[in-house]
Amino acid sequence: LAQVRDDVSEDIVPSKEAWLTDPVFAGARRVVESLWGESYDAIETLFGLYMVYEPLFGRFARRELFYRHAALHGDHYTPQTILSTLRAGEAAARWTFDLFERVLAGDPNHGPYNVKVMKMWAERWIPLTLEAMADLTPLWEATDRMRTGSRGPRVAAERVVAEWMESYAPVFGFEGTDKDLLEAVKV
């Protein structure tokens, strides 16, 4: 954007500083650091990222917050930019979803064992992801425009959780409820 607008800075230092120090990003940062630094199983990393973190936190942040609310602040570039990343993210997520649903869970010989492993991974990544979502919710109160022009983090979380429960949770037999997840997000 800095190449086409004078009021946008190319300096990434403020954004990097916010990512590293702002409490609203602490949970998201913790998940990312854990996915890339603490998981030594590449398939677990894919599971945590594409079966839990992206369909919950990614959609909550990118689609529900940034895409839907940028225009409230006169920013019409962010929705245009994010739309292409949302589409690209969905395309990238499709093959990993198929990997876990059709190939691993659907394996006639090892499917039940694979599902048990996915449940174990989910027990690790779901709480961290919900904490990241909870940390992000104060951004809905960050400006007067967000307080008056937004339906709030509860509606956003309900939409994202309902989609996840319908599409992703059945793959590995998640036994929680929408209510359980929303309580963890604290909305």
SULVEN-V786524 format. One record per pair of residues at least 4 apart in sequence whose ideal C-beta (glycine too) atoms are under 8 Angstrom apart, sorted by the first residue. I is the first residue (numbers start at 1). GAP is how many residues later the second one is. If there is no record, write none. Layout:
BEGIN
i:gap
I:GAP
I:GAP
END
This chain:
BEGIN
i:gap
1:4
1:7
1:76
1:80
2:6
2:7
2:8
5:72
9:5
12:4
13:4
14:4
15:4
16:4
17:4
18:4
18:7
19:6
19:10
20:9
22:4
23:112
24:111
24:112
24:114
24:115
25:4
25:110
25:111
26:4
26:109
27:4
27:101
27:104
27:105
27:106
27:107
27:108
27:109
28:4
28:29
28:33
28:104
28:107
28:108
29:4
30:4
30:98
30:101
30:102
31:4
31:17
31:22
31:26
31:94
31:97
31:98
31:101
32:4
33:4
33:5
34:4
34:5
34:14
34:94
35:4
35:10
35:13
35:14
35:18
35:90
36:9
39:5
39:6
39:9
41:4
42:4
43:4
44:4
44:77
45:4
46:4
46:5
46:50
46:53
47:4
47:5
47:53
47:71
47:74
47:75
47:78
48:4
48:5
48:73
48:76
48:77
49:4
49:5
49:47
50:4
50:5
50:42
50:43
50:46
50:47
50:50
51:4
51:45
51:46
51:49
51:67
51:71
51:74
51:117
51:120
51:121
52:4
52:70
52:73
52:74
52:77
52:116
53:4
53:5
53:72
53:76
53:79
54:4
54:5
54:35
54:39
55:4
55:38
55:105
55:108
55:109
55:112
55:113
56:4
56:70
56:73
56:74
56:77
56:104
56:105
56:108
57:4
57:72
57:75
57:76
57:79
58:4
58:5
58:31
59:4
59:5
59:101
59:104
60:4
60:5
60:73
60:76
60:96
60:97
60:100
61:4
61:5
61:75
62:4
62:5
62:20
62:23
62:24
62:27
63:4
63:5
63:19
63:23
63:97
64:4
64:92
64:93
64:95
64:96
65:4
65:71
65:74
65:75
65:91
66:4
66:12
66:16
67:11
67:12
67:15
67:16
67:19
68:11
68:82
68:88
69:4
69:77
69:80
69:81
70:5
70:6
70:7
70:8
70:9
70:12
71:4
71:5
71:8
72:71
72:73
72:74
72:77
72:78
73:70
73:72
75:4
76:4
77:4
78:4
79:4
80:4
81:4
82:4
83:4
84:4
85:4
86:4
87:4
88:4
89:4
90:4
92:4
93:4
94:4
95:4
96:4
97:4
97:70
97:71
97:74
98:4
98:5
99:4
99:5
100:4
100:5
100:18
100:71
100:72
101:4
101:5
101:70
102:4
103:4
104:6
104:7
104:10
104:14
105:6
105:9
105:10
105:13
105:66
105:67
106:5
107:4
107:7
110:4
111:4
112:4
113:4
114:4
115:4
115:56
115:57
115:58
116:4
117:4
118:4
118:53
118:54
119:4
119:53
119:54
119:55
120:4
121:4
122:4
122:50
122:52
123:4
124:4
125:4
126:4
126:48
126:50
126:55
127:4
127:57
128:4
129:4
130:4
130:51
130:54
130:55
131:4
131:53
132:4
133:4
133:24
133:27
133:52
134:50
134:51
134:52
134:53
136:17
137:4
137:16
137:20
137:48
137:49
137:50
138:4
139:7
140:6
140:7
140:10
140:12
140:13
140:16
141:5
141:6
142:4
143:4
144:4
145:4
145:5
146:4
151:4
151:5
152:4
152:35
153:4
153:32
153:34
154:4
154:28
154:33
155:4
156:4
157:4
157:25
157:28
157:30
158:4
158:20
158:24
158:29
159:4
160:4
161:4
161:17
161:20
161:21
161:24
162:4
162:16
163:4
164:4
164:5
164:17
165:4
165:9
165:12
165:13
165:16
166:4
168:6
169:4
169:5
169:7
170:4
176:4
176:5
177:4
178:4
179:4
180:4
181:4
182:5
END
